[in-house]
C-alpha cells in the first residue's frame, strides 16, 4: 500500500493495512523525502518549496513516528533518513538541510521517549548517493566533483545505504539507539 506520509489519515490507514497483512509492525523506515532538483538559495526559496519540503521530509516522518509510538511491536526499530549535507553546509541546501536537522533532533528525542519498549530509533545520513533524488536535475559537471569529495572517490550506492539501514533495523544494531549514522564514505 502507498500513502502520502504528509497526510496523517493516510499514515493511519497505512499502519492499519500493515497490521492487517502482517499481524503487526516491527520496523519503520522513514525514507520518503524530496529535494528540489534546482536547489535555490535560502533567499530564493519560495513558500511552496519550503512548505512541501517540510510537509514531506518532516511532517511525514512525524506522522509515521507518532503511529509507531503506540503500534510498533516490542523490540522494533525505527530508521529515519537525514543527510550528510548538514555537515557540509553547501549553498542551496539550507531548507533541505533544515528539514533533515529536524529529523536528527526528533530521532534522538524519540529514542528516549520510547523508554521501556525496547524499540531502537536511529537515523541514516547518506552522503551523495547515486539515486534519482540526488541525480535529478544535476549535470555531469556537478555530479563528478561530488563523487570525488569523499576519500573513497565515488558516489554512494543504494546498496551502501541499504546495508546501513539493515544494520540499524536488524539484530546487530540493537545496542545502537538515538544515533545518526553518517553513511558517506568519510565525506564529513
N, CA and C atoms as an extended XYZ file, in Angstrom:
564
Properties=species:S:1:pos:R:3:atomname:S:1:resname:S:1:resid:I:1 pbc="F F F"
N         0.836       -1.178        0.000 N   UNK     1
C         0.000        0.000        0.000 CA  UNK     1
C         0.880        1.241        0.000 C   UNK     1
N         0.478        2.229       -0.728 N   UNK     2
C         1.184        3.505       -0.774 CA  UNK     2
C         0.422        4.517        0.063 C   UNK     2
N         1.127        5.538        0.528 N   UNK     3
C         0.480        6.588        1.315 CA  UNK     3
C         1.233        7.887        1.130 C   UNK     3
N         0.518        8.975        1.204 N   UNK     4
C         1.134       10.298        1.269 CA  UNK     4
C         1.410       10.540        2.747 C   UNK     4
N         2.678       10.450        3.127 N   UNK     5
C         3.021       10.481        4.547 CA  UNK     5
C         2.750       11.829        5.202 C   UNK     5
N         2.632       12.886        4.414 N   UNK     6
C         2.301       14.194        4.985 CA  UNK     6
C         0.850       14.254        5.442 C   UNK     6
N         0.057       13.253        5.083 N   UNK     7
C        -1.356       13.185        5.456 CA  UNK     7
C        -1.516       12.180        6.594 C   UNK     7
N        -1.854       12.657        7.780 N   UNK     8
C        -1.965       11.798        8.964 CA  UNK     8
C        -2.981       10.676        8.764 C   UNK     8
N        -4.068       10.943        8.078 N   UNK     9
C        -5.083        9.921        7.827 CA  UNK     9
C        -4.556        8.799        6.943 C   UNK     9
N        -3.764        9.141        5.939 N   UNK    10
C        -3.189        8.110        5.076 CA  UNK    10
C        -2.165        7.266        5.838 C   UNK    10
N        -1.425        7.895        6.741 N   UNK    11
C        -0.461        7.144        7.552 CA  UNK    11
C        -1.190        6.189        8.490 C   UNK    11
N        -2.268        6.640        9.082 N   UNK    12
C        -3.088        5.773        9.930 CA  UNK    12
C        -3.566        4.562        9.126 C   UNK    12
N        -4.071        4.790        7.917 N   UNK    13
C        -4.535        3.695        7.059 CA  UNK    13
C        -3.385        2.764        6.671 C   UNK    13
N        -2.203        3.316        6.470 N   UNK    14
C        -1.034        2.507        6.135 CA  UNK    14
C        -0.691        1.555        7.282 C   UNK    14
N        -0.672        2.065        8.504 N   UNK    15
C        -0.400        1.213        9.658 CA  UNK    15
C        -1.496        0.169        9.843 C   UNK    15
N        -2.747        0.570        9.650 N   UNK    16
C        -3.858       -0.386        9.737 CA  UNK    16
C        -3.665       -1.519        8.734 C   UNK    16
N        -3.313       -1.174        7.501 N   UNK    17
C        -3.130       -2.182        6.445 CA  UNK    17
C        -1.950       -3.103        6.754 C   UNK    17
N        -0.866       -2.536        7.271 N   UNK    18
C         0.306       -3.353        7.614 CA  UNK    18
C        -0.029       -4.321        8.748 C   UNK    18
N        -0.752       -3.841        9.747 N   UNK    19
C        -1.144       -4.724       10.853 CA  UNK    19
C        -2.081       -5.821       10.370 C   UNK    19
N        -2.993       -5.485        9.475 N   UNK    20
C        -3.927       -6.495        8.943 CA  UNK    20
C        -3.191       -7.534        8.110 C   UNK    20
N        -2.221       -7.096        7.330 N   UNK    21
C        -1.499       -8.009        6.440 CA  UNK    21
C        -0.453       -8.848        7.171 C   UNK    21
N         0.217       -8.265        8.159 N   UNK    22
C         1.365       -8.937        8.787 CA  UNK    22
C         1.182       -9.220       10.273 C   UNK    22
N         0.075       -8.835       10.838 N   UNK    23
C        -0.165       -9.090       12.248 CA  UNK    23
C         0.504       -8.100       13.179 C   UNK    23
N         1.195       -7.110       12.639 N   UNK    24
C         1.856       -6.095       13.448 CA  UNK    24
C         2.955       -5.432       12.647 C   UNK    24
N         3.564       -4.437       13.245 N   UNK    25
C         4.642       -3.698       12.598 CA  UNK    25
C         5.882       -3.800       13.474 C   UNK    25
N         6.983       -4.233       12.871 N   UNK    26
C         8.246       -4.382       13.592 CA  UNK    26
C         9.270       -3.308       13.253 C   UNK    26
N         9.240       -2.818       12.011 N   UNK    27
C        10.248       -1.872       11.549 CA  UNK    27
C         9.565       -0.747       10.784 C   UNK    27
N         9.976        0.473       11.076 N   UNK    28
C         9.553        1.645       10.323 CA  UNK    28
C        10.804        2.278        9.732 C   UNK    28
N        10.834        2.425        8.417 N   UNK    29
C        11.922        3.134        7.743 CA  UNK    29
C        11.315        4.368        7.096 C   UNK    29
N        11.690        5.518        7.593 N   UNK    30
C        11.193        6.790        7.059 CA  UNK    30
C        12.123        7.270        5.959 C   UNK    30
N        11.885        6.776        4.741 N   UNK    31
C        12.748        7.166        3.634 CA  UNK    31
C        12.047        8.034        2.599 C   UNK    31
N        10.806        8.419        2.865 N   UNK    32
C        10.134        9.349        1.958 CA  UNK    32
C        10.798       10.711        2.113 C   UNK    32
N        11.121       11.329        1.011 N   UNK    33
C        11.737       12.642        1.073 CA  UNK    33
C        11.812       13.274       -0.297 C   UNK    33
N        11.882       14.580       -0.307 N   UNK    34
C        12.042       15.308       -1.558 CA  UNK    34
C        13.183       16.304       -1.423 C   UNK    34
N        13.769       16.643       -2.563 N   UNK    35
C        14.809       17.659       -2.642 CA  UNK    35
C        14.635       18.323       -4.005 C   UNK    35
N        14.486       19.635       -4.057 N   UNK    36
C        14.298       20.277       -5.350 CA  UNK    36
C        15.501       20.032       -6.257 C   UNK    36
N        15.258       19.740       -7.553 N   UNK    37
C        16.382       19.488       -8.458 CA  UNK    37
C        17.283       20.705       -8.627 C   UNK    37
N        16.695       21.874       -8.652 N   UNK    38
C        17.480       23.105       -8.729 CA  UNK    38
C        17.451       23.713       -7.335 C   UNK    38
N        18.483       23.492       -6.581 N   UNK    39
C        18.499       23.894       -5.177 CA  UNK    39
C        18.630       25.410       -5.048 C   UNK    39
N        17.557       26.059       -4.631 N   UNK    40
C        17.607       27.516       -4.504 CA  UNK    40
C        18.327       27.938       -3.226 C   UNK    40
N        18.890       29.132       -3.261 N   UNK    41
C        19.451       29.684       -2.038 CA  UNK    41
C        18.297       29.949       -1.069 C   UNK    41
N        18.620       30.182        0.168 N   UNK    42
C        17.581       30.465        1.151 CA  UNK    42
C        16.742       31.661        0.707 C   UNK    42
N        17.380       32.726        0.246 N   UNK    43
C        16.664       33.932       -0.160 CA  UNK    43
C        15.769       33.698       -1.366 C   UNK    43
N        16.110       32.708       -2.192 N   UNK    44
C        15.330       32.432       -3.408 CA  UNK    44
C        14.344       31.281       -3.241 C   UNK    44
N        14.203       30.750       -2.040 N   UNK    45
C        13.262       29.656       -1.804 CA  UNK    45
C        11.866       30.230       -1.626 C   UNK    45
N        10.945       29.787       -2.485 N   UNK    46
C         9.576       30.292       -2.371 CA  UNK    46
C         8.824       29.505       -1.302 C   UNK    46
N         7.678       30.046       -0.906 N   UNK    47
C         6.882       29.437        0.160 CA  UNK    47
C         6.424       28.031       -0.198 C   UNK    47
N         6.055       27.799       -1.451 N   UNK    48
C         5.572       26.474       -1.856 CA  UNK    48
C         6.670       25.424       -1.702 C   UNK    48
N         7.902       25.772       -2.084 N   UNK    49
C         9.021       24.835       -1.941 CA  UNK    49
C         9.295       24.565       -0.461 C   UNK    49
N         9.351       25.622        0.327 N   UNK    50
C         9.571       25.477        1.769 CA  UNK    50
C         8.501       24.574        2.382 C   UNK    50
N         7.239       24.862        2.081 N   UNK    51
C         6.129       24.100        2.660 CA  UNK    51
C         6.156       22.637        2.236 C   UNK    51
N         6.444       22.359        0.972 N   UNK    52
C         6.456       20.959        0.521 CA  UNK    52
C         7.626       20.200        1.129 C   UNK    52
N         8.792       20.845        1.269 N   UNK    53
C         9.937       20.181        1.904 CA  UNK    53
C         9.606       19.808        3.349 C   UNK    53
N         9.039       20.726        4.091 N   UNK    54
C         8.710       20.427        5.483 CA  UNK    54
C         7.545       19.444        5.597 C   UNK    54
N         6.584       19.523        4.689 N   UNK    55
C         5.433       18.614        4.745 CA  UNK    55
C         5.867       17.166        4.561 C   UNK    55
N         6.702       16.913        3.597 N   UNK    56
C         7.104       15.528        3.322 CA  UNK    56
C         8.275       15.102        4.202 C   UNK    56
N         9.325       15.910        4.227 N   UNK    57
C        10.548       15.499        4.927 CA  UNK    57
C        10.410       15.493        6.448 C   UNK    57
N         9.612       16.386        6.998 N   UNK    58
C         9.476       16.455        8.459 CA  UNK    58
C         8.118       15.926        8.918 C   UNK    58
N         7.044       16.514        8.412 N   UNK    59
C         5.728       16.093        8.884 CA  UNK    59
C         5.458       14.631        8.538 C   UNK    59
N         5.933       14.181        7.381 N   UNK    60
C         5.742       12.774        7.022 CA  UNK    60
C         6.385       11.846        8.035 C   UNK    60
N         7.618       12.145        8.420 N   UNK    61
C         8.292       11.322        9.432 CA  UNK    61
C         7.621       11.465       10.791 C   UNK    61
N         7.196       12.672       11.126 N   UNK    62
C         6.463       12.890       12.376 CA  UNK    62
C         5.199       12.024       12.406 C   UNK    62
N         4.436       12.044       11.307 N   UNK    63
C         3.194       11.263       11.264 CA  UNK    63
C         3.453        9.773       11.457 C   UNK    63
N         4.479        9.249       10.834 N   UNK    64
C         4.748        7.811       10.971 CA  UNK    64
C         5.317        7.474       12.342 C   UNK    64
N         6.177        8.337       12.880 N   UNK    65
C         6.703        8.073       14.223 CA  UNK    65
C         5.606        8.161       15.272 C   UNK    65
N         4.661        9.069       15.074 N   UNK    66
C         3.542        9.186       16.009 CA  UNK    66
C         2.758        7.874       16.050 C   UNK    66
N         2.521        7.264       14.897 N   UNK    67
C         1.842        5.971       14.865 CA  UNK    67
C         2.733        4.876       15.468 C   UNK    67
N         4.009        4.922       15.138 N   UNK    68
C         4.936        3.905       15.639 CA  UNK    68
C         5.026        3.908       17.156 C   UNK    68
N         4.839        5.057       17.776 N   UNK    69
C         4.951        5.169       19.239 CA  UNK    69
C         4.028        4.204       19.957 C   UNK    69
N         2.874        3.936       19.392 N   UNK    70
C         1.923        3.043       20.048 CA  UNK    70
C         1.691        1.747       19.283 C   UNK    70
N         2.209        1.648       18.069 N   UNK    71
C         1.856        0.493       17.248 CA  UNK    71
C         3.025       -0.416       16.882 C   UNK    71
N         4.252        0.045       17.054 N   UNK    72
C         5.384       -0.838       16.790 CA  UNK    72
C         5.447       -1.885       17.894 C   UNK    72
N         5.738       -3.089       17.493 N   UNK    73
C         5.841       -4.164       18.487 CA  UNK    73
C         7.104       -3.998       19.325 C   UNK    73
N         7.032       -4.523       20.541 N   UNK    74
C         8.176       -4.552       21.462 CA  UNK    74
C         9.377       -5.140       20.713 C   UNK    74
N        10.515       -4.470       20.798 N   UNK    75
C        11.716       -4.941       20.115 CA  UNK    75
C        11.854       -4.430       18.699 C   UNK    75
N        11.000       -3.509       18.282 N   UNK    76
C        11.036       -2.985       16.922 CA  UNK    76
C        12.135       -1.961       16.708 C   UNK    76
N        12.158       -1.444       15.492 N   UNK    77
C        13.168       -0.457       15.114 CA  UNK    77
C        12.554        0.622       14.229 C   UNK    77
N        13.026        1.842       14.428 N   UNK    78
C        12.704        2.959       13.551 CA  UNK    78
C        14.015        3.451       12.962 C   UNK    78
N        14.049        3.604       11.642 N   UNK    79
C        15.219        4.165       10.972 CA  UNK    79
C        14.728        5.343       10.128 C   UNK    79
N        15.178        6.525       10.502 N   UNK    80
C        14.829        7.748        9.787 CA  UNK    80
C        15.943        8.111        8.813 C   UNK    80
N        15.617        8.926        7.830 N   UNK    81
C        16.630        9.382        6.878 CA  UNK    81
C        16.937       10.853        7.091 C   UNK    81
N        18.219       11.147        7.209 N   UNK    82
C        18.732       12.503        7.298 CA  UNK    82
C        19.625       12.727        6.073 C   UNK    82
N        20.643       13.533        6.221 N   UNK    83
C        21.595       13.782        5.142 CA  UNK    83
C        22.923       14.253        5.715 C   UNK    83
N        23.997       13.855        5.065 N   UNK    84
C        25.316       14.347        5.464 CA  UNK    84
C        25.555       15.771        4.990 C   UNK    84
N        24.666       16.299        4.158 N   UNK    85
C        24.773       17.685        3.705 CA  UNK    85
C        24.726       18.650        4.891 C   UNK    85
N        24.110       18.225        5.989 N   UNK    86
C        24.066       19.073        7.193 CA  UNK    86
C        25.484       19.492        7.585 C   UNK    86
N        26.426       18.572        7.543 N   UNK    87
C        27.804       18.876        7.920 CA  UNK    87
C        28.564       19.663        6.872 C   UNK    87
N        28.133       19.601        5.618 N   UNK    88
C        28.831       20.316        4.550 CA  UNK    88
C        28.411       21.777        4.443 C   UNK    88
N        27.175       22.074        4.824 N   UNK    89
C        26.648       23.442        4.755 CA  UNK    89
C        26.837       24.046        3.361 C   UNK    89
N        26.406       23.306        2.339 N   UNK    90
C        26.553       23.762        0.956 CA  UNK    90
C        25.474       24.773        0.592 C   UNK    90
N        25.841       25.814       -0.153 N   UNK    91
C        24.835       26.768       -0.620 CA  UNK    91
C        23.742       26.044       -1.410 C   UNK    91
N        22.513       26.474       -1.227 N   UNK    92
C        21.398       25.871       -1.925 CA  UNK    92
C        20.711       24.764       -1.144 C   UNK    92
N        21.353       24.263       -0.142 N   UNK    93
C        20.782       23.154        0.630 CA  UNK    93
C        20.204       23.615        1.967 C   UNK    93
N        20.033       24.899        2.178 N   UNK    94
C        19.659       25.382        3.510 CA  UNK    94
C        18.323       24.836        3.998 C   UNK    94
N        17.277       24.926        3.201 N   UNK    95
C        15.972       24.472        3.675 CA  UNK    95
C        15.924       22.948        3.725 C   UNK    95
N        16.470       22.288        2.704 N   UNK    96
C        16.530       20.824        2.721 CA  UNK    96
C        17.286       20.346        3.965 C   UNK    96
N        18.442       20.944        4.241 N   UNK    97
C        19.225       20.557        5.418 CA  UNK    97
C        18.476       20.830        6.709 C   UNK    97
N        17.716       21.918        6.740 N   UNK    98
C        16.929       22.228        7.938 CA  UNK    98
C        15.905       21.134        8.207 C   UNK    98
N        15.302       20.585        7.142 N   UNK    99
C        14.329       19.507        7.358 CA  UNK    99
C        15.013       18.275        7.937 C   UNK    99
N        16.207       18.005        7.471 N   UNK   100
C        16.913       16.813        7.940 CA  UNK   100
C        17.508       17.021        9.330 C   UNK   100
N        17.875       18.245        9.671 N   UNK   101
C        18.311       18.531       11.044 CA  UNK   101
C        17.146       18.299       12.012 C   UNK   101
N        15.950       18.636       11.584 N   UNK   102
C        14.764       18.357       12.409 CA  UNK   102
C        14.608       16.856       12.615 C   UNK   102
N        14.862       16.074       11.580 N   UNK   103
C        14.769       14.609       11.688 CA  UNK   103
C        15.781       14.089       12.698 C   UNK   103
N        17.000       14.594       12.655 N   UNK   104
C        18.020       14.133       13.604 CA  UNK   104
C        17.618       14.465       15.039 C   UNK   104
N        17.054       15.631       15.255 N   UNK   105
C        16.612       16.013       16.595 CA  UNK   105
C        15.463       15.127       17.053 C   UNK   105
N        14.474       14.925       16.182 N   UNK   106
C        13.349       14.064       16.556 CA  UNK   106
C        13.816       12.634       16.811 C   UNK   106
N        14.797       12.164       16.058 N   UNK   107
C        15.325       10.808       16.242 CA  UNK   107
C        15.875       10.635       17.656 C   UNK   107
N        16.725       11.552       18.063 N   UNK   108
C        17.349       11.446       19.391 CA  UNK   108
C        16.312       11.518       20.509 C   UNK   108
N        15.349       12.402       20.367 N   UNK   109
C        14.335       12.558       21.411 CA  UNK   109
C        13.356       11.386       21.413 C   UNK   109
N        12.954       10.921       20.233 N   UNK   110
C        12.006        9.807       20.138 CA  UNK   110
C        12.613        8.538       20.735 C   UNK   110
N        13.919        8.337       20.545 N   UNK   111
C        14.576        7.165       21.134 CA  UNK   111
C        14.415        7.161       22.653 C   UNK   111
N        14.552        8.318       23.258 N   UNK   112
C        14.399        8.423       24.713 CA  UNK   112
C        12.943        8.308       25.133 C   UNK   112
N        12.042        8.812       24.309 N   UNK   113
C        10.611        8.785       24.646 CA  UNK   113
C        10.052        7.361       24.641 C   UNK   113
N        10.691        6.453       23.923 N   UNK   114
C        10.207        5.072       23.846 CA  UNK   114
C        10.815        4.168       24.911 C   UNK   114
N        11.347        4.767       25.947 N   UNK   115
C        11.924        4.021       27.081 CA  UNK   115
C        10.979        2.899       27.513 C   UNK   115
N        11.548        1.731       27.735 N   UNK   116
C        10.787        0.602       28.233 CA  UNK   116
C        10.116       -0.234       27.161 C   UNK   116
N        10.154        0.196       25.911 N   UNK   117
C         9.504       -0.559       24.829 CA  UNK   117
C        10.491       -1.395       24.019 C   UNK   117
N        11.780       -1.259       24.333 N   UNK   118
C        12.822       -1.994       23.603 CA  UNK   118
C        12.744       -1.728       22.101 C   UNK   118
N        12.470       -0.484       21.739 N   UNK   119
C        12.426       -0.055       20.341 CA  UNK   119
C        13.595        0.894       20.114 C   UNK   119
N        14.404        0.610       19.109 N   UNK   120
C        15.510        1.497       18.770 CA  UNK   120
C        15.046        2.511       17.737 C   UNK   120
N        15.594        3.710       17.839 N   UNK   121
C        15.289        4.787       16.892 CA  UNK   121
C        16.610        5.421       16.483 C   UNK   121
N        16.921        5.336       15.205 N   UNK   122
C        18.171        5.875       14.680 CA  UNK   122
C        17.909        6.550       13.346 C   UNK   122
N        18.933        7.223       12.847 N   UNK   123
C        18.849        7.848       11.527 CA  UNK   123
C        20.079        7.468       10.718 C   UNK   123
N        19.903        7.401        9.429 N   UNK   124
C        20.999        7.243        8.476 CA  UNK   124
C        21.104        8.564        7.729 C   UNK   124
N        22.323        9.083        7.622 N   UNK   125
C        22.561       10.347        6.920 CA  UNK   125
C        23.489       10.084        5.738 C   UNK   125
N        22.915        9.713        4.593 N   UNK   126
C        23.752        9.423        3.433 CA  UNK   126
C        24.473       10.672        2.925 C   UNK   126
N        25.622       10.422        2.321 N   UNK   127
C        26.275       11.448        1.521 CA  UNK   127
C        25.728       11.335        0.114 C   UNK   127
N        26.359       11.988       -0.860 N   UNK   128
C        25.877       11.896       -2.233 CA  UNK   128
C        25.771       10.430       -2.673 C   UNK   128
N        24.584       10.044       -3.056 N   UNK   129
C        24.293        8.650       -3.413 CA  UNK   129
C        23.621        8.630       -4.782 C   UNK   129
N        24.008        7.692       -5.600 N   UNK   130
C        23.505        7.585       -6.977 CA  UNK   130
C        22.056        7.108       -6.986 C   UNK   130
N        21.161        8.003       -6.583 N   UNK   131
C        19.720        7.743       -6.613 CA  UNK   131
C        19.064        8.823       -7.462 C   UNK   131
N        17.838        8.593       -7.848 N   UNK   132
C        17.099        9.590       -8.617 CA  UNK   132
C        17.009       10.900       -7.850 C   UNK   132
N        16.777       10.835       -6.539 N   UNK   133
C        16.667       12.044       -5.730 CA  UNK   133
C        17.917       12.909       -5.866 C   UNK   133
N        19.094       12.301       -5.806 N   UNK   134
C        20.340       13.059       -5.896 CA  UNK   134
C        20.654       13.470       -7.332 C   UNK   134
N        20.495       12.568       -8.278 N   UNK   135
C        20.912       12.817       -9.661 CA  UNK   135
C        19.981       13.760      -10.411 C   UNK   135
N        18.718       13.818      -10.024 N   UNK   136
C        17.719       14.611      -10.737 CA  UNK   136
C        18.127       16.079      -10.854 C   UNK   136
N        18.199       16.570      -12.086 N   UNK   137
C        18.494       17.978      -12.345 CA  UNK   137
C        19.957       18.352      -12.286 C   UNK   137
N        20.842       17.388      -12.059 N   UNK   138
C        22.271       17.688      -11.986 CA  UNK   138
C        22.963       17.175      -13.251 C   UNK   138
N        23.903       17.957      -13.742 N   UNK   139
C        24.685       17.512      -14.896 CA  UNK   139
C        25.979       16.851      -14.428 C   UNK   139
N        26.706       16.261      -15.354 N   UNK   140
C        27.938       15.534      -15.015 CA  UNK   140
C        28.974       16.457      -14.376 C   UNK   140
N        28.986       17.730      -14.762 N   UNK   141
C        29.946       18.682      -14.183 CA  UNK   141
C        29.662       18.933      -12.696 C   UNK   141
N        28.433       18.733      -12.289 N   UNK   142
C        28.067       18.874      -10.876 CA  UNK   142
C        28.286       17.564      -10.125 C   UNK   142
N        27.922       16.464      -10.749 N   UNK   143
C        27.978       15.150      -10.094 CA  UNK   143
C        29.414       14.671       -9.885 C   UNK   143
N        30.265       14.779      -10.900 N   UNK   144
C        31.626       14.226      -10.832 CA  UNK   144
C        32.432       14.760       -9.649 C   UNK   144
N        32.481       16.074       -9.421 N   UNK   145
C        33.255       16.551       -8.266 CA  UNK   145
C        32.693       16.077       -6.931 C   UNK   145
N        31.360       15.960       -6.849 N   UNK   146
C        30.768       15.496       -5.593 CA  UNK   146
C        31.143       14.040       -5.335 C   UNK   146
N        31.282       13.258       -6.396 N   UNK   147
C        31.717       11.875       -6.252 CA  UNK   147
C        33.156       11.760       -5.786 C   UNK   147
N        33.956       12.783       -6.019 N   UNK   148
C        35.372       12.770       -5.627 CA  UNK   148
C        35.610       13.406       -4.251 C   UNK   148
N        34.589       14.000       -3.650 N   UNK   149
C        34.770       14.691       -2.371 CA  UNK   149
C        35.162       13.749       -1.237 C   UNK   149
N        34.597       12.575       -1.207 N   UNK   150
C        34.911       11.613       -0.136 CA  UNK   150
C        36.220       10.894       -0.465 C   UNK   150
N        36.980       10.471        0.530 N   UNK   151
C        38.228        9.751        0.287 CA  UNK   151
C        38.053        8.474       -0.551 C   UNK   151
N        36.857        7.893       -0.554 N   UNK   152
C        36.625        6.701       -1.376 CA  UNK   152
C        36.412        7.054       -2.836 C   UNK   152
N        36.316        8.339       -3.144 N   UNK   153
C        36.246        8.883       -4.502 CA  UNK   153
C        35.155        8.270       -5.371 C   UNK   153
N        33.969        8.180       -4.803 N   UNK   154
C        32.814        7.703       -5.572 CA  UNK   154
C        31.548        8.147       -4.879 C   UNK   154
N        30.462        8.101       -5.627 N   UNK   155
C        29.162        8.308       -5.021 CA  UNK   155
C        28.799        7.053       -4.249 C   UNK   155
N        27.979        7.205       -3.243 N   UNK   156
C        27.431        6.044       -2.574 CA  UNK   156
C        26.460        5.337       -3.510 C   UNK   156
N        26.155        4.100       -3.186 N   UNK   157
C        25.176        3.339       -3.965 CA  UNK   157
C        23.964        3.064       -3.082 C   UNK   157
N        22.825        2.789       -3.690 N   UNK   158
C        21.679        2.400       -2.873 CA  UNK   158
C        21.993        1.204       -1.968 C   UNK   158
N        22.808        0.264       -2.435 N   UNK   159
C        23.181       -0.887       -1.602 CA  UNK   159
C        23.997       -0.468       -0.374 C   UNK   159
N        24.859        0.552       -0.530 N   UNK   160
C        25.619        1.057        0.625 CA  UNK   160
C        24.670        1.532        1.722 C   UNK   160
N        23.647        2.263        1.318 N   UNK   161
C        22.711        2.827        2.280 CA  UNK   161
C        21.790        1.738        2.828 C   UNK   161
N        21.371        0.818        1.958 N   UNK   162
C        20.506       -0.288        2.409 CA  UNK   162
C        21.218       -1.119        3.484 C   UNK   162
N        22.524       -1.308        3.335 N   UNK   163
C        23.283       -2.059        4.338 CA  UNK   163
C        23.280       -1.363        5.691 C   UNK   163
N        23.395       -0.027        5.675 N   UNK   164
C        23.354        0.727        6.934 CA  UNK   164
C        21.978        0.617        7.585 C   UNK   164
N        20.933        0.700        6.771 N   UNK   165
C        19.569        0.579        7.296 CA  UNK   165
C        19.351       -0.821        7.866 C   UNK   165
N        19.793       -1.847        7.126 N   UNK   166
C        19.624       -3.229        7.589 CA  UNK   166
C        20.350       -3.451        8.922 C   UNK   166
N        21.528       -2.873        9.063 N   UNK   167
C        22.260       -2.988       10.324 CA  UNK   167
C        21.452       -2.372       11.472 C   UNK   167
N        20.973       -1.144       11.270 N   UNK   168
C        20.245       -0.457       12.344 CA  UNK   168
C        18.912       -1.114       12.671 C   UNK   168
N        18.274       -1.717       11.675 N   UNK   169
C        16.973       -2.359       11.904 CA  UNK   169
C        17.108       -3.810       12.340 C   UNK   169
N        18.294       -4.385       12.184 N   UNK   170
C        18.487       -5.803       12.458 CA  UNK   170
C        19.066       -6.089       13.824 C   UNK   170
N        19.322       -7.356       14.093 N   UNK   171
C        19.786       -7.772       15.427 CA  UNK   171
C        21.170       -7.249       15.795 C   UNK   171
N        22.040       -6.990       14.823 N   UNK   172
C        23.380       -6.493       15.143 CA  UNK   172
C        23.385       -5.039       15.598 C   UNK   172
N        22.302       -4.317       15.337 N   UNK   173
C        22.221       -2.912       15.718 CA  UNK   173
C        21.400       -2.639       16.959 C   UNK   173
N        21.107       -3.656       17.740 N   UNK   174
C        20.198       -3.499       18.889 CA  UNK   174
C        20.757       -2.607       20.009 C   UNK   174
N        22.055       -2.383       20.071 N   UNK   175
C        22.610       -1.552       21.127 CA  UNK   175
C        22.856       -0.123       20.633 C   UNK   175
N        22.545        0.136       19.380 N   UNK   176
C        22.668        1.471       18.811 CA  UNK   176
C        21.284        2.114       18.901 C   UNK   176
N        21.194        3.246       19.579 N   UNK   177
C        19.894        3.875       19.792 CA  UNK   177
C        20.069        5.384       19.912 C   UNK   177
N        19.201        6.134       19.231 N   UNK   178
C        19.233        7.587       19.302 CA  UNK   178
C        20.391        8.196       18.535 C   UNK   178
N        20.938        7.477       17.582 N   UNK   179
C        22.132        7.912       16.879 CA  UNK   179
C        21.851        8.251       15.418 C   UNK   179
N        22.748        9.031       14.824 N   UNK   180
C        22.724        9.286       13.394 CA  UNK   180
C        24.000        8.706       12.816 C   UNK   180
N        23.827        7.734       11.916 N   UNK   181
C        24.946        7.091       11.238 CA  UNK   181
C        25.201        7.808        9.925 C   UNK   181
N        26.354        8.449        9.811 N   UNK   182
C        26.709        9.189        8.608 CA  UNK   182
C        27.342        8.232        7.594 C   UNK   182
N        26.517        7.703        6.714 N   UNK   183
C        26.962        6.765        5.683 CA  UNK   183
C        27.361        7.571        4.456 C   UNK   183
N        28.622        8.049        4.458 N   UNK   184
C        29.025        8.996        3.422 CA  UNK   184
C        30.453        8.809        2.929 C   UNK   184
N        31.097        7.701        3.229 N   UNK   185
C        32.465        7.481        2.745 CA  UNK   185
C        33.482        8.418        3.330 C   UNK   185
N        33.212        8.980        4.490 N   UNK   186
C        34.089        9.946        5.186 CA  UNK   186
C        34.057       11.324        4.521 C   UNK   186
N        32.916       11.665        3.947 N   UNK   187
C        32.739       12.990        3.355 CA  UNK   187
C        32.798       14.062        4.421 C   UNK   187
N        32.110       13.819        5.544 N   UNK   188
C        32.152       14.726        6.700 CA  UNK   188
C        32.297       13.899        7.954 C   UNK   188
